[in-house]
Every structure is written in C-alpha cells, then in structure tokens.
Amino acid sequence: PVLAAILFASSAGGAMTSEIGLMKTTEQLEAMNVMAVNPVARVVAPRFWAGVLSMPLLACIFNVAGIYGGYLVGVQWLGLDSGVFWSNMQNNIDVVYDVGNGLLKSLIFGTAVSLIAVYQGFHCTPTAEGILRASTRTVVSSALTVLALDFILTAFMFT
C-alpha cells in the first residue's frame, strides 16, 4: 500500500490541490459562499471521500499486479512449477490478517493524503505560483506522512 499511496499522492493529491486552488484563485469558492452554498460540502467533501474510497481499490490493484509479477518471474523465468507457486502463496499468506492490514493501511493512507490535498488547495495563496507551491507541498508532505504512518502502523499491527 505504501507505493500505491505515494503514487496516489503525487497524481491524485496534486490534482485535487490544483483544482481546489484554481477554484479559489478564480473566486469560484467565494461565489459559492455568496450563493449560500457551502464550498466545503460541495467541493471539498466529495473529493476527500473519493480519495479515501479509491485508495484501497488502488492498493488491491497493486497487490494483484505484484502477485502476477511474482508468478511470471517464478514460473515463466525461473521454471518453478505453477502448483508449487500457488501452494506456497496460500500457505504463507493469512488472508484476514495480511490483506486486512493492507486494506486498513491503504484506507488510512487515503484519508491522510486526501486531507492534506484538500487542505493545501483550500488554503493556498490565490495565485498561479501559490497553486504550484501548494501542489508541491501536497506531494512532499503526503509522501512523508505516508512513510511515517507506515512505520507507526507496522509497529502496531505486527507486534
């Protein structure tokens, strides 16, 4: 989930920040306030929840790709028997524990990255340079946050 979260932060997190920052720069958020529409509920919340929900799905895709990559290397390149590969996969992976912890981590990573992205976009300086700086801050702080959270979560989950 860590690699997926860092890629998610650099792609979707930066895009969320830029989009919300551009809406702030062009005063679309202020126009929503004038029309008595809450911009947090209309703009920020849907993007936040989309990030939270899409991160576990992205982590699942990465897990499947990793297993398939291991299969290709083991069976196709190294000549390992296919049955031996799948048998060892089933014996060495506790689905509830390993997959459950991975999904929990990815959910927490998605929450952290989405929070950072929408906060940076909503509070950026309303200029082109401000949007650029906010996007950069989003990617850097999200990547560092994901790595720190992974360290902490791994310490608690696997002790």
C-alpha positions as CSV (number, residue, x, y, z in Angstrom):
1,P,0.0,0.0,0.0
2,V,2.9,2.4,0.5
3,L,3.9,2.6,-3.1
4,A,0.3,2.9,-4.2
5,A,-0.2,5.7,-1.7
6,I,2.8,7.7,-2.8
7,L,1.8,7.4,-6.4
8,F,-1.8,8.4,-5.4
9,A,-0.4,11.4,-3.5
10,S,1.7,12.5,-6.5
11,S,-1.1,12.1,-9.0
12,A,-4.5,12.5,-7.4
13,G,-3.4,14.5,-4.4
14,G,-1.6,17.1,-6.6
15,A,-4.6,17.2,-8.9
16,M,-7.0,17.8,-6.0
17,T,-4.9,20.6,-4.6
18,S,-4.5,22.3,-8.0
19,E,-8.2,22.0,-8.8
20,I,-9.4,23.4,-5.5
21,G,-6.6,26.1,-5.6
22,L,-7.7,27.1,-9.0
23,M,-11.3,27.4,-7.9
24,K,-10.1,29.6,-5.0
25,T,-7.9,31.7,-7.4
26,T,-10.8,32.3,-9.8
27,E,-13.1,33.1,-6.9
28,Q,-15.5,30.2,-7.6
29,L,-15.4,29.3,-3.9
30,E,-16.3,32.8,-2.9
31,A,-19.1,32.8,-5.5
32,M,-20.5,29.7,-3.9
33,N,-20.4,31.4,-0.5
34,V,-22.3,34.4,-1.9
35,M,-25.0,32.0,-3.3
36,A,-25.3,30.4,0.2
37,V,-23.7,27.2,-1.0
38,N,-21.2,25.7,1.4
39,P,-18.0,25.1,-0.7
40,V,-16.6,22.6,1.8
41,A,-19.7,20.4,1.4
42,R,-19.9,20.9,-2.4
43,V,-16.3,20.9,-3.4
44,V,-14.0,19.6,-0.7
45,A,-16.0,16.7,0.8
46,P,-16.7,14.8,-2.4
47,R,-13.0,14.9,-3.4
48,F,-12.0,13.9,0.1
49,W,-14.3,10.9,0.2
50,A,-13.3,9.9,-3.4
51,G,-9.7,9.8,-2.3
52,V,-10.5,7.8,0.8
53,L,-12.5,5.2,-1.1
54,S,-10.3,4.9,-4.1
55,M,-7.1,4.3,-2.2
56,P,-8.0,0.8,-1.0
57,L,-9.1,-0.1,-4.6
58,L,-5.8,1.1,-5.9
59,A,-3.9,-0.9,-3.3
60,C,-5.9,-4.0,-4.3
61,I,-4.9,-3.5,-8.0
62,F,-1.2,-3.1,-6.9
63,N,-1.4,-6.3,-4.8
64,V,-2.8,-8.3,-7.8
65,A,-0.2,-6.9,-10.1
66,G,2.5,-7.8,-7.6
67,I,1.3,-11.4,-7.2
68,Y,1.1,-11.7,-11.0
69,G,4.6,-10.3,-11.4
70,G,5.9,-12.8,-8.8
71,Y,4.1,-15.6,-10.8
72,L,5.7,-14.5,-14.0
73,V,9.2,-14.4,-12.5
74,G,8.8,-17.6,-10.6
75,V,7.0,-19.8,-13.1
76,Q,8.0,-18.3,-16.5
77,W,11.6,-17.2,-15.9
78,L,12.8,-19.5,-13.2
79,G,10.8,-22.6,-14.2
80,L,9.1,-23.1,-10.9
81,D,6.0,-25.4,-11.0
82,S,2.8,-23.4,-11.1
83,G,1.2,-25.6,-8.4
84,V,4.1,-25.1,-6.1
85,F,3.9,-21.3,-6.5
86,W,0.2,-21.2,-5.7
87,S,0.5,-23.7,-2.9
88,N,3.2,-21.6,-1.3
89,M,1.2,-18.4,-1.8
90,Q,-1.7,-20.0,0.0
91,N,0.4,-21.4,2.8
92,N,2.3,-18.1,3.5
93,I,-0.4,-15.5,3.3
94,D,-3.0,-15.1,6.0
95,V,-5.8,-13.5,4.1
96,V,-7.6,-12.0,7.0
97,Y,-4.5,-10.7,8.7
98,D,-2.3,-9.7,5.8
99,V,-5.0,-8.4,3.4
100,G,-7.0,-6.9,6.2
101,N,-4.0,-4.9,7.5
102,G,-3.1,-3.8,4.0
103,L,-6.6,-2.5,3.4
104,L,-6.6,-0.8,6.7
105,K,-3.3,0.9,5.9
106,S,-4.5,1.9,2.5
107,L,-7.7,3.4,4.0
108,I,-5.6,5.4,6.5
109,F,-3.2,6.5,3.8
110,G,-6.0,7.6,1.5
111,T,-7.5,9.6,4.4
112,A,-4.2,11.3,5.2
113,V,-3.3,12.1,1.6
114,S,-6.9,13.4,0.8
115,L,-6.9,15.6,4.0
116,I,-3.5,17.1,3.1
117,A,-4.5,17.7,-0.5
118,V,-7.9,19.4,0.2
119,Y,-6.4,21.4,3.0
120,Q,-3.5,22.7,0.8
121,G,-5.9,23.5,-2.0
122,F,-8.4,25.3,0.2
123,H,-5.7,27.4,2.0
124,C,-3.3,28.1,-0.9
125,T,-2.3,31.6,-2.0
126,P,-4.7,32.6,-4.8
127,T,-2.1,33.0,-7.5
128,A,-0.6,30.7,-10.1
129,E,2.6,30.5,-8.0
130,G,0.6,29.8,-4.9
131,I,-1.2,26.8,-6.6
132,L,2.2,25.5,-7.7
133,R,3.6,25.8,-4.2
134,A,0.5,24.2,-2.7
135,S,0.7,21.2,-5.1
136,T,4.4,20.7,-4.3
137,R,3.7,20.9,-0.6
138,T,0.9,18.3,-1.0
139,V,3.1,15.8,-2.8
140,V,6.1,16.2,-0.4
141,S,4.1,16.3,2.8
142,S,1.9,13.4,1.7
143,A,4.8,11.2,0.8
144,L,6.5,11.9,4.2
145,T,3.2,11.4,6.0
146,V,2.6,8.0,4.3
147,L,6.1,6.8,5.2
148,A,5.7,7.9,8.8
149,L,2.3,6.4,9.1
150,D,3.5,3.1,7.6
151,F,6.3,3.0,10.2
152,I,3.8,3.6,13.0
153,L,1.1,1.3,11.7
154,T,3.5,-1.5,11.0
155,A,4.9,-1.2,14.5
156,F,1.3,-1.6,16.0
157,M,0.0,-4.2,13.5
158,F,2.9,-6.7,13.5
159,T,3.8,-6.8,17.2
